[in-house]
């Protein structure tokens, strides 16, 4: 019994050591004497943006996509993917610390464009895939949001993939800081 109480006390101490004492959502406390710094992600406002929040349920369903999207990390990017049953979908990735110049944006045809108030690049046939179109929104020189539209691989319909990506990108851009 005594060992159980000691183990429980150690466990609770270990769990509480990783959080601040402030009520509300648990946040990691400072560690190792590090001082938070202002990064490009914080400066652009993208550091707190979640990719799955950039398209509403109504918008997603209006595009014929399945809601909710599937959130996951892809490298340093926060990504969300919405699917169309049997016909590709749309994915949105937020990169608060990587500008367009830092990324592989090459497609079969790359076009500079505007999405909302932002400069962007449309990569038709991104990475050689005829069923894919990527829109790279330059939020700042050092932060990017990408919107990638895909269709079924067998279709190889770049125009349909770009139409899907552009419609979603316009909605996404309207919500960016």
C-alpha positions, 0 to 999 in steps of 0.5 A: 500500500505504501509503495502504491501511494509513493508511486501515485505521488511521484506520478502526479508530481511528474504530470504537474511539472510539465504545466503552468499553474494557471487554470484553463487549457494546460500549457507547457511551463518554461524549461531549461531557462529558455526565453520565448522569442518572436518568430516569423510564425508569431509575427505572421499570426500563423503560429496559432492557425489550425489548418482544419479551421480554415474551411467551415463545415458549410464550405467543405460540404459546398465543395462536395467534400467530407466533413470533418477533415483529417488533421495531421502533421506533415513535417513542420506543417499543420495539415488538414485533408478533406476527401471526396469519396473516390475522387481526391480532395483538398488539403490545406497546410500551414507553415508559419516558418517557411516561405514560398521560396523555402519550399518545392513549389514546382509543377508542370506549369507554375503561374504567379497569381493573387489569392485574396490579398496575397501573392501566390503561385499556382503549380499545375501538375504539382510534382508531375502529377496530372491529377494535382494542383497546388496553390502556394499562398505567400502570407509573408516572406517566411510563412506560407499556406498551401492548398492542394486540390486532387482528383482521382489518379486515373482522371489526370484532370489538372484543370479540375484539380486546379478549379478545386484548389482555387475555390478552396484557396479563396475561402482559406485566404479570406481567413488568414491574418 
